[in-house]
Amino acid sequence: MPGMNPAFHSFFRQSLLSYADLSGETYPCEMFSKEEAEAFMQQYEEENREVAREYFNEEELFDMIWKDAPKWEKDNPQMQDDLIRFVGACCMRLAEENRDLKSRVEWLEKSREGLRHPVYTLLKRRRDKKNAQQ
């Protein structure tokens, strides 16, 4: 999306992850077919082997066992439910952030009451001190 900065990316990612398990239960699928996943990883097989050899004692970097789940389709029967969940997750995150910000503003406004002009504060303290001595 144009203008997607890291903060927006993080917001959307967290919103998507908040319901990913439920979405996976209702529409179990993978982004790649088994064949596409194998072909994709095969492109980087040699580089991955070199990294494994040099940094990981030749231990495999990735699990190369692919689920035989259907490939995700844009027009899947759960798309409407997922969109509603996504919008709901975004609204809930925004409402939580808004509540937190309101709380911080209230705290700052209460704190500000005692931080008026420094001369006013000093005169008030002096007056309070005189009243306490009388």
DSSP file with accessible surface (Angstrom, degrees, kcal/mol):
  #  RESIDUE AA STRUCTURE BP1 BP2  ACC     N-H-->O    O-->H-N    N-H-->O    O-->H-N    TCO  KAPPA ALPHA  PHI   PSI    X-CA   Y-CA   Z-CA
    1    1 A M    >         0   0  160      0, 0.0     3,-1.6     0, 0.0     0, 0.0   0.000 360.0 360.0 360.0 136.2    0.0    0.0    0.0
    2    2 A P  T 3   +     0   0  138      0, 0.0     3,-0.1     0, 0.0     0, 0.0  -0.308 360.0  18.9 -59.8 139.9    1.4    3.5   -0.8
    3    3 A G  T 3  S+     0   0   68      1,-0.2     2,-0.9     5,-0.0     5,-0.1   0.583  81.3 153.7  77.7   9.3    2.6    5.3    2.3
    4    4 A M    <   -     0   0   62     -3,-1.6    -1,-0.2     4,-0.1     0, 0.0  -0.610  20.6-177.5 -75.7 105.0    2.9    2.1    4.4
    5    5 A N     >  -     0   0   72     -2,-0.9     4,-2.7    -3,-0.1     5,-0.2  -0.491  43.5 -93.5 -95.8 172.7    5.5    2.9    6.9
    6    6 A P  H  > S+     0   0  109      0, 0.0     4,-2.6     0, 0.0     5,-0.2   0.856 124.2  54.1 -57.3 -34.9    6.9    0.5    9.6
    7    7 A A  H  > S+     0   0   71      2,-0.2     4,-2.3     1,-0.2     5,-0.1   0.933 112.0  43.2 -66.3 -44.3    4.4    1.7   12.2
    8    8 A F  H  > S+     0   0  110      2,-0.2     4,-2.7     1,-0.2     5,-0.3   0.910 112.9  53.4 -65.7 -41.4    1.4    1.1    9.9
    9    9 A H  H  X S+     0   0  107     -4,-2.7     4,-2.7     1,-0.2    -2,-0.2   0.939 110.2  47.2 -58.5 -46.2    2.9   -2.2    8.8
   10   10 A S  H  X S+     0   0   59     -4,-2.6     4,-2.8    -5,-0.2     5,-0.3   0.919 110.9  52.1 -62.5 -42.6    3.2   -3.3   12.4
   11   11 A F  H  X S+     0   0   29     -4,-2.3     4,-2.1     1,-0.2    -2,-0.2   0.948 113.9  42.4 -59.0 -49.7   -0.3   -2.2   13.2
   12   12 A F  H  X S+     0   0   55     -4,-2.7     4,-2.6     2,-0.2     5,-0.2   0.908 113.6  52.3 -66.3 -40.1   -1.8   -4.2   10.3
   13   13 A R  H  X S+     0   0  129     -4,-2.7     4,-2.7    -5,-0.3    -2,-0.2   0.939 110.9  46.6 -61.9 -46.2    0.4   -7.2   11.0
   14   14 A Q  H  X S+     0   0   79     -4,-2.8     4,-1.5     1,-0.2    -1,-0.2   0.884 111.7  52.2 -64.5 -36.5   -0.7   -7.4   14.7
   15   15 A S  H  < S+     0   0    0     -4,-2.1     4,-0.5    -5,-0.3    -2,-0.2   0.928 112.0  45.7 -64.2 -44.0   -4.3   -6.9   13.7
   16   16 A L  H >X S+     0   0   82     -4,-2.6     3,-1.2     1,-0.2     4,-0.5   0.919 111.8  51.3 -64.7 -43.0   -4.1   -9.8   11.2
   17   17 A L  H >< S+     0   0   86     -4,-2.7     3,-0.6     1,-0.2     4,-0.5   0.793  94.6  73.3 -66.2 -25.6   -2.2  -12.1   13.7
   18   18 A S  T 3< S+     0   0   79     -4,-1.5    -1,-0.2     1,-0.2    -2,-0.2   0.747 114.9  20.8 -64.0 -22.6   -4.9  -11.4   16.4
   19   19 A Y  T <> S+     0   0   33     -3,-1.2     4,-2.5    -4,-0.5    -1,-0.2   0.287  90.7 108.6-126.2  11.6   -7.3  -13.7   14.5
   20   20 A A  H <X S+     0   0   40     -3,-0.6     4,-2.7    -4,-0.5     5,-0.2   0.878  79.0  53.1 -59.3 -39.7   -5.1  -15.8   12.3
   21   21 A D  H  > S+     0   0  135     -4,-0.5     4,-1.6     2,-0.2    -1,-0.2   0.934 110.9  46.2 -63.3 -44.6   -5.6  -19.0   14.4
   22   22 A L  H  > S+     0   0   78      1,-0.2     4,-1.9     2,-0.2    -2,-0.2   0.925 113.0  49.9 -63.4 -42.6   -9.4  -18.7   14.1
   23   23 A S  H  X S+     0   0   20     -4,-2.5     4,-2.2     1,-0.2    -1,-0.2   0.908 108.9  52.9 -62.5 -40.7   -9.1  -18.0   10.4
   24   24 A G  H  < S+     0   0   38     -4,-2.7    -1,-0.2    -5,-0.2    -2,-0.2   0.812 107.8  51.8 -65.1 -29.8   -6.9  -21.0   10.0
   25   25 A E  H  < S+     0   0  148     -4,-1.6    -1,-0.2    -5,-0.2    -2,-0.2   0.892 114.4  41.3 -72.4 -39.1   -9.4  -23.2   11.7
   26   26 A T  H  < S+     0   0   54     -4,-1.9    -2,-0.2     1,-0.3    -1,-0.2   0.770 133.3  19.6 -82.2 -26.2  -12.3  -22.1    9.5
   27   27 A Y  S  < S-     0   0   36     -4,-2.2     2,-0.3    -5,-0.2    -1,-0.3  -0.618  76.3-164.6-142.7  77.6  -10.3  -22.1    6.2
   28   28 A P        +     0   0   82      0, 0.0     2,-0.3     0, 0.0    -4,-0.1  -0.516  35.3 129.6 -68.1 122.2   -7.2  -24.2    6.5
   29   29 A C        -     0   0   32     -2,-0.3     2,-0.3    40,-0.1    42,-0.2  -0.953  47.2-126.4-159.8 174.9   -4.9  -23.4    3.6
   30   30 A E  B     -a   71   0A  69     40,-2.1    42,-3.2    -2,-0.3     4,-0.0  -0.920  22.3-125.6-129.5 155.8   -1.4  -22.4    2.6
   31   31 A M  S    S+     0   0  126     -2,-0.3     2,-0.4    40,-0.2    40,-0.1   0.797  99.2  39.5 -72.3 -28.9   -0.1  -19.4    0.5
   32   32 A F  S    S-     0   0   98     38,-0.1     2,-0.1    39,-0.1    -1,-0.0  -0.918  87.2-118.9-115.8 149.0    1.7  -21.8   -1.8
   33   33 A S     >  -     0   0   26     -2,-0.4     4,-2.6     1,-0.1     5,-0.2  -0.372  40.7-101.3 -70.8 166.4    0.7  -25.1   -3.2
   34   34 A K  H  > S+     0   0   76     35,-0.3     4,-2.2     1,-0.2     5,-0.2   0.929 125.8  47.9 -57.1 -43.3    3.0  -28.0   -2.1
   35   35 A E  H  > S+     0   0  124      1,-0.2     4,-2.4     2,-0.2    -1,-0.2   0.897 111.2  49.8 -65.8 -41.7    4.6  -27.9   -5.6
   36   36 A E  H  > S+     0   0   73      2,-0.2     4,-2.6     1,-0.2    -1,-0.2   0.901 110.3  50.7 -65.1 -39.9    5.0  -24.1   -5.5
   37   37 A A  H  X S+     0   0    8     -4,-2.6     4,-2.5     2,-0.2     5,-0.2   0.928 111.5  47.5 -64.0 -44.1    6.6  -24.2   -2.1
   38   38 A E  H  X S+     0   0   88     -4,-2.2     4,-2.0    -5,-0.2    -2,-0.2   0.928 113.5  47.8 -62.8 -43.8    9.1  -26.9   -3.2
   39   39 A A  H  X S+     0   0   53     -4,-2.4     4,-1.2     2,-0.2    -2,-0.2   0.906 111.7  50.8 -64.7 -40.1    9.9  -25.0   -6.4
   40   40 A F  H >X S+     0   0   81     -4,-2.6     3,-0.6     1,-0.2     4,-0.5   0.950 113.5  43.3 -62.4 -49.2   10.4  -21.7   -4.4
   41   41 A M  H >< S+     0   0   21     -4,-2.5     3,-1.0     1,-0.2    -1,-0.2   0.821 105.4  63.6 -69.4 -28.9   12.8  -23.3   -1.9
   42   42 A Q  H >< S+     0   0  132     -4,-2.0     3,-1.2     1,-0.2     4,-0.4   0.846  92.7  64.5 -64.2 -30.4   14.7  -25.2   -4.6
   43   43 A Q  H << S+     0   0  122     -4,-1.2    -1,-0.2    -3,-0.6    -2,-0.2   0.810 112.6  33.7 -58.9 -31.7   15.7  -21.8   -6.1
   44   44 A Y  T <X S+     0   0  101     -3,-1.0     4,-2.6    -4,-0.5    -1,-0.3   0.206  84.7 112.4-111.6  13.8   17.7  -21.1   -2.9
   45   45 A E  H <> S+     0   0   82     -3,-1.2     4,-2.3     1,-0.2     5,-0.2   0.911  78.9  45.4 -57.4 -48.3   18.8  -24.6   -2.0
   46   46 A E  H  > S+     0   0   90     -4,-0.4     4,-2.2     2,-0.2    -1,-0.2   0.934 114.4  47.5 -65.6 -45.5   22.5  -24.1   -2.6
   47   47 A E  H  > S+     0   0  102      1,-0.2     4,-2.3     2,-0.2    -1,-0.2   0.916 112.4  50.1 -61.9 -42.0   22.7  -20.8   -0.8
   48   48 A N  H  X S+     0   0   39     -4,-2.6     4,-2.6     1,-0.2    -1,-0.2   0.896 109.0  52.2 -63.9 -37.9   20.8  -22.2    2.2
   49   49 A R  H  X S+     0   0  106     -4,-2.3     4,-2.6    -5,-0.2    -1,-0.2   0.907 109.1  50.1 -63.9 -41.7   23.2  -25.2    2.2
   50   50 A E  H  X S+     0   0   97     -4,-2.2     4,-2.7     2,-0.2     5,-0.2   0.923 111.8  47.2 -62.8 -44.3   26.2  -22.9    2.3
   51   51 A V  H  X>S+     0   0   57     -4,-2.3     4,-2.9     1,-0.2     5,-0.6   0.930 113.2  49.1 -62.7 -43.9   24.7  -20.9    5.2
   52   52 A A  H  X5S+     0   0    7     -4,-2.6     6,-2.3     1,-0.2     4,-1.6   0.915 113.3  46.9 -61.8 -42.1   23.9  -24.1    7.1
   53   53 A R  H  <5S+     0   0  111     -4,-2.6     4,-0.4     4,-0.2    -2,-0.2   0.931 118.9  39.5 -66.6 -44.0   27.4  -25.4    6.5
   54   54 A E  H  <5S+     0   0  136     -4,-2.7    -2,-0.2    -5,-0.2    -1,-0.2   0.868 133.2  16.2 -77.8 -36.0   29.1  -22.2    7.6
   55   55 A Y  H  <5S+     0   0  153     -4,-2.9    -3,-0.2    -5,-0.2    -2,-0.2   0.614 127.2  40.1-116.5 -15.7   27.0  -21.1   10.5
   56   56 A F  S ><<S-     0   0  106     -4,-1.6     3,-2.5    -5,-0.6    -3,-0.1   0.029 102.1-104.9-130.8  30.1   24.8  -24.1   11.7
   57   57 A N  T 3  S-     0   0  158     -4,-0.4    -4,-0.2     1,-0.3     3,-0.1   0.888  79.9 -60.7  48.5  41.8   27.0  -27.2   11.6
   58   58 A E  T 3  S+     0   0  132     -6,-2.3    -1,-0.3     1,-0.2    -5,-0.2   0.589  94.7 152.7  63.3  13.9   25.1  -28.3    8.4
   59   59 A E    <   -     0   0  139     -3,-2.5    -1,-0.2    -7,-0.5    -4,-0.1  -0.487  56.2 -96.2 -70.4 141.6   21.8  -28.4   10.3
   60   60 A E        -     0   0  138     -2,-0.2    -1,-0.1     1,-0.1     3,-0.1  -0.321  27.5-154.0 -60.3 137.3   18.8  -27.8    8.1
   61   61 A L  S    S+     0   0   53      1,-0.2     2,-0.3    -3,-0.1    -1,-0.1   0.829  74.8  29.1 -80.2 -34.2   17.7  -24.2    8.1
   62   62 A F  S    S-     0   0  107      2,-0.0     2,-0.6     0, 0.0    -1,-0.2  -0.946  81.9-110.9-132.0 149.4   14.1  -24.9    7.1
   63   63 A D        -     0   0  119     -2,-0.3    -2,-0.0     1,-0.1     0, 0.0  -0.677  29.1-165.4 -74.5 118.9   11.6  -27.7    7.6
   64   64 A M        +     0   0   84     -2,-0.6     2,-0.6     2,-0.1    -1,-0.1   0.194  53.1 108.8 -97.9  18.1   11.2  -29.0    4.0
   65   65 A I        -     0   0  138      0, 0.0     2,-0.4     0, 0.0    -2,-0.1  -0.852  56.8-156.7 -95.8 120.7    8.0  -31.0    4.7
   66   66 A W        -     0   0   67     -2,-0.6     2,-0.1     1,-0.0   -32,-0.1  -0.826  13.8-122.3-104.4 136.4    5.1  -29.3    3.1
   67   67 A K        -     0   0  145     -2,-0.4     2,-0.4     1,-0.1   -37,-0.0  -0.412  15.5-134.1 -68.2 148.2    1.5  -29.6    4.1
   68   68 A D        +     0   0  133     -2,-0.1    -1,-0.1   -35,-0.1     3,-0.1  -0.321  58.4 138.9 -98.5  49.3   -0.8  -30.9    1.4
   69   69 A A        -     0   0   25     -2,-0.4   -35,-0.3     1,-0.1   -40,-0.1  -0.574  62.2 -88.9 -89.3 157.3   -3.4  -28.2    2.2
   70   70 A P        -     0   0   84      0, 0.0   -40,-2.1     0, 0.0     2,-0.2  -0.283  46.3-104.5 -63.2 151.3   -5.3  -26.3   -0.4
   71   71 A K  B     -a   30   0A  78    -42,-0.2   -40,-0.2     1,-0.1   -38,-0.1  -0.554  42.4 -99.9 -75.2 140.6   -3.7  -23.1   -1.8
   72   72 A W        -     0   0   79    -42,-3.2     2,-0.4    -2,-0.2    -1,-0.1  -0.358  39.8-161.7 -61.9 135.6   -5.3  -19.9   -0.5
   73   73 A E    >   -     0   0  108      1,-0.1     3,-1.5    -2,-0.1     6,-0.1  -0.974  21.7-136.3-122.7 138.4   -7.7  -18.3   -3.0
   74   74 A K  T 3  S+     0   0  136     -2,-0.4    -1,-0.1     1,-0.3     5,-0.0   0.864 105.9  50.7 -59.6 -38.2   -8.9  -14.7   -2.9
   75   75 A D  T 3  S+     0   0  148      4,-0.1    -1,-0.3    -3,-0.1    -3,-0.0  -0.029  81.7 144.4 -93.1  34.2  -12.5  -15.7   -3.6
   76   76 A N    X   -     0   0   10     -3,-1.5     3,-1.6     1,-0.1     4,-0.3  -0.286  63.8-111.5 -71.9 158.7  -12.6  -18.4   -0.8
   77   77 A P  T 3  S+     0   0  113      0, 0.0     4,-0.3     0, 0.0     3,-0.2   0.689 115.4  52.9 -67.1 -15.1  -15.9  -18.8    1.1
   78   78 A Q  T 3> S+     0   0   45      1,-0.2     4,-2.5     2,-0.1     5,-0.2   0.414  78.4  98.3 -98.1   1.2  -14.4  -17.4    4.3
   79   79 A M  H <> S+     0   0   49     -3,-1.6     4,-2.6     1,-0.2     5,-0.2   0.910  82.2  50.0 -59.9 -43.8  -13.1  -14.1    2.8
   80   80 A Q  H  > S+     0   0  143     -4,-0.3     4,-2.3     1,-0.2    -1,-0.2   0.941 112.0  47.9 -61.2 -45.3  -16.0  -12.1    4.0
   81   81 A D  H  > S+     0   0   72     -4,-0.3     4,-2.6     1,-0.2    -1,-0.2   0.909 111.7  50.8 -61.1 -41.9  -15.7  -13.4    7.5
   82   82 A D  H  X S+     0   0   15     -4,-2.5     4,-2.6     2,-0.2    -1,-0.2   0.897 109.3  50.4 -64.1 -39.9  -12.0  -12.7    7.5
   83   83 A L  H  X S+     0   0   98     -4,-2.6     4,-2.7     2,-0.2     5,-0.2   0.917 111.0  48.8 -64.2 -41.2  -12.5   -9.1    6.3
   84   84 A I  H  X S+     0   0  106     -4,-2.3     4,-2.6     1,-0.2    -2,-0.2   0.927 112.5  48.5 -64.4 -42.8  -15.1   -8.5    9.0
   85   85 A R  H  X S+     0   0   56     -4,-2.6     4,-3.0     2,-0.2    -2,-0.2   0.911 111.4  50.6 -61.5 -42.7  -12.6   -9.9   11.6
   86   86 A F  H  X S+     0   0   44     -4,-2.6     4,-2.6     2,-0.2    -2,-0.2   0.949 112.0  45.3 -62.8 -47.8   -9.8   -7.8   10.2
   87   87 A V  H  X S+     0   0   85     -4,-2.7     4,-2.7     1,-0.2    -2,-0.2   0.930 114.9  49.5 -62.2 -42.2  -11.9   -4.6   10.4
   88   88 A G  H  X S+     0   0   29     -4,-2.6     4,-2.7    -5,-0.2    -2,-0.2   0.924 110.3  49.7 -62.4 -43.6  -13.0   -5.5   13.9
   89   89 A A  H  X S+     0   0   10     -4,-3.0     4,-2.4     2,-0.2    -2,-0.2   0.914 112.0  48.6 -62.5 -41.8   -9.5   -6.3   15.0
   90   90 A C  H  X S+     0   0   14     -4,-2.6     4,-2.6     2,-0.2    -2,-0.2   0.933 112.2  48.5 -63.1 -45.7   -8.3   -2.9   13.7
   91   91 A C  H  X S+     0   0   74     -4,-2.7     4,-2.7     1,-0.2    -2,-0.2   0.909 111.5  49.8 -61.8 -41.7  -11.2   -1.1   15.4
   92   92 A M  H  X S+     0   0  122     -4,-2.7     4,-2.4     2,-0.2    -1,-0.2   0.922 111.7  48.1 -64.3 -42.2  -10.5   -2.8   18.7
   93   93 A R  H  X S+     0   0   65     -4,-2.4     4,-2.5     1,-0.2    -2,-0.2   0.917 113.3  47.8 -64.1 -41.7   -6.8   -1.9   18.5
   94   94 A L  H  X S+     0   0   95     -4,-2.6     4,-2.8     2,-0.2    -2,-0.2   0.904 110.8  51.1 -65.6 -40.3   -7.6    1.7   17.7
   95   95 A A  H  X S+     0   0   59     -4,-2.7     4,-2.6     2,-0.2    -2,-0.2   0.912 111.1  48.6 -63.5 -40.8  -10.1    1.9   20.6
   96   96 A E  H  X S+     0   0   95     -4,-2.4     4,-2.5     2,-0.2    -2,-0.2   0.933 113.0  46.8 -64.0 -45.4   -7.5    0.5   23.0
   97   97 A E  H  X S+     0   0   86     -4,-2.5     4,-2.6     1,-0.2    -2,-0.2   0.913 112.3  51.0 -62.9 -40.5   -4.9    3.0   21.8
   98   98 A N  H  X S+     0   0   83     -4,-2.8     4,-2.6     2,-0.2    -2,-0.2   0.915 109.7  49.7 -62.8 -43.6   -7.5    5.8   22.1
   99   99 A R  H  X S+     0   0  150     -4,-2.6     4,-2.2     2,-0.2    -2,-0.2   0.932 112.1  48.3 -60.7 -44.4   -8.4    4.8   25.6
  100  100 A D  H  X S+     0   0   82     -4,-2.5     4,-2.2     1,-0.2    -2,-0.2   0.912 112.1  48.8 -63.1 -41.9   -4.7    4.7   26.6
  101  101 A L  H  X S+     0   0   91     -4,-2.6     4,-2.6     2,-0.2    -1,-0.2   0.906 109.6  51.8 -66.3 -39.7   -4.1    8.1   25.0
  102  102 A K  H  X S+     0   0  123     -4,-2.6     4,-2.6     1,-0.2    -1,-0.2   0.914 109.5  50.9 -61.0 -42.1   -7.1    9.6   26.8
  103  103 A S  H  X S+     0   0   71     -4,-2.2     4,-2.2     1,-0.2    -2,-0.2   0.917 110.8  48.0 -62.0 -43.1   -5.8    8.3   30.1
  104  104 A R  H  X S+     0   0  165     -4,-2.2     4,-2.6     2,-0.2    -2,-0.2   0.900 111.0  50.9 -66.0 -38.9   -2.4    9.8   29.4
  105  105 A V  H  X S+     0   0   74     -4,-2.6     4,-2.8     2,-0.2    -2,-0.2   0.929 109.8  50.2 -63.8 -44.5   -4.0   13.2   28.5
  106  106 A E  H  X S+     0   0  109     -4,-2.6     4,-2.3     1,-0.2    -1,-0.2   0.923 111.4  48.7 -59.3 -43.2   -6.1   13.2   31.7
  107  107 A W  H  X S+     0   0  167     -4,-2.2     4,-2.5     1,-0.2    -2,-0.2   0.922 112.2  48.4 -63.1 -43.7   -3.0   12.5   33.7
  108  108 A L  H  X S+     0   0  100     -4,-2.6     4,-2.2     2,-0.2    -2,-0.2   0.895 110.3  51.4 -64.7 -39.0   -1.0   15.3   32.0
  109  109 A E  H  X S+     0   0  102     -4,-2.8     4,-1.0     2,-0.2    -1,-0.2   0.909 111.5  47.0 -65.9 -39.7   -3.9   17.7   32.5
  110  110 A K  H  X S+     0   0  146     -4,-2.3     4,-0.5     1,-0.2     3,-0.4   0.908 113.1  49.2 -66.3 -40.0   -4.0   16.9   36.2
  111  111 A S  H >< S+     0   0   42     -4,-2.5     3,-0.8     1,-0.2     4,-0.3   0.856 105.2  59.1 -66.3 -34.2   -0.2   17.2   36.5
  112  112 A R  H >< S+     0   0  172     -4,-2.2     3,-1.8     1,-0.2    -1,-0.2   0.794  87.3  75.3 -67.1 -27.9   -0.3   20.5   34.7
  113  113 A E  H 3< S+     0   0  123     -4,-1.0     3,-0.5    -3,-0.4    -1,-0.2   0.871 100.8  41.5 -55.4 -38.3   -2.6   22.1   37.3
  114  114 A G  T << S+     0   0   55     -3,-0.8    -1,-0.3    -4,-0.5    -2,-0.2   0.505 105.8  68.3 -87.9  -0.5    0.3   22.4   39.7
  115  115 A L    <   +     0   0  133     -3,-1.8    -1,-0.2    -4,-0.3    -2,-0.1  -0.118  66.7 134.9-112.7  37.4    2.8   23.6   37.1
  116  116 A R  S    S-     0   0  144     -3,-0.5     5,-0.1     1,-0.2    -2,-0.0   0.064  73.3 -31.2 -67.8-166.3    1.4   27.0   36.2
  117  117 A H     >  -     0   0  123      1,-0.1     4,-2.3     3,-0.1    -1,-0.2  -0.139  62.3-126.9 -51.4 134.8    3.7   29.9   35.8
  118  118 A P  H  > S+     0   0   88      0, 0.0     4,-2.5     0, 0.0     5,-0.2   0.871 108.9  52.1 -57.1 -37.2    6.7   29.5   38.1
  119  119 A V  H  > S+     0   0   82      2,-0.2     4,-2.8     1,-0.2     5,-0.2   0.934 109.3  50.2 -66.0 -42.9    6.2   33.0   39.7
  120  120 A Y  H  > S+     0   0  102      1,-0.2     4,-2.5     2,-0.2    -1,-0.2   0.924 110.8  49.9 -58.4 -44.2    2.5   32.1   40.5
  121  121 A T  H  X S+     0   0   29     -4,-2.3     4,-2.5     2,-0.2    -2,-0.2   0.923 111.7  47.4 -63.0 -44.4    3.6   28.9   42.1
  122  122 A L  H  X S+     0   0  108     -4,-2.5     4,-2.5     2,-0.2    -2,-0.2   0.920 112.6  49.0 -63.9 -42.6    6.2   30.6   44.2
  123  123 A L  H  X S+     0   0   96     -4,-2.8     4,-2.7     2,-0.2    -2,-0.2   0.907 111.0  50.6 -64.0 -39.3    3.8   33.3   45.3
  124  124 A K  H  X S+     0   0   83     -4,-2.5     4,-3.0    -5,-0.2    -2,-0.2   0.926 110.8  48.3 -64.6 -43.4    1.2   30.6   46.2
  125  125 A R  H  X S+     0   0  165     -4,-2.5     4,-2.5     2,-0.2    -1,-0.2   0.915 112.3  49.3 -61.9 -43.0    3.7   28.7   48.3
  126  126 A R  H  X S+     0   0  154     -4,-2.5     4,-2.4     2,-0.2    -2,-0.2   0.926 113.0  46.7 -62.2 -44.4    4.7   31.9   50.1
  127  127 A R  H  X S+     0   0  123     -4,-2.7     4,-2.6     2,-0.2    -2,-0.2   0.932 112.7  49.6 -64.3 -43.2    1.1   32.7   50.8
  128  128 A D  H  X S+     0   0   71     -4,-3.0     4,-2.0     1,-0.2    -1,-0.2   0.894 110.7  50.9 -62.0 -38.4    0.4   29.2   52.0
  129  129 A K  H  X S+     0   0  138     -4,-2.5     4,-1.7     2,-0.2    -1,-0.2   0.914 110.5  48.4 -66.6 -42.5    3.5   29.3   54.2
  130  130 A K  H  X S+     0   0  104     -4,-2.4     4,-1.4     1,-0.2    -2,-0.2   0.923 111.5  49.9 -63.1 -42.9    2.3   32.6   55.7
  131  131 A N  H  < S+     0   0   93     -4,-2.6    -1,-0.2     1,-0.2    -2,-0.2   0.872 109.2  52.0 -64.8 -33.9   -1.2   31.3   56.3
  132  132 A A  H  < S+     0   0   85     -4,-2.0    -1,-0.2     1,-0.2    -2,-0.2   0.837 108.1  51.7 -71.2 -31.9    0.3   28.2   58.0
  133  133 A Q  H  <        0   0  146     -4,-1.7    -1,-0.2    -5,-0.1    -2,-0.2   0.753 360.0 360.0 -75.3 -25.6    2.4   30.4   60.4
  134  134 A Q     <        0   0  187     -4,-1.4    -3,-0.1    -5,-0.2    -4,-0.0   0.199 360.0 360.0 -80.2 360.0   -0.6   32.5   61.5
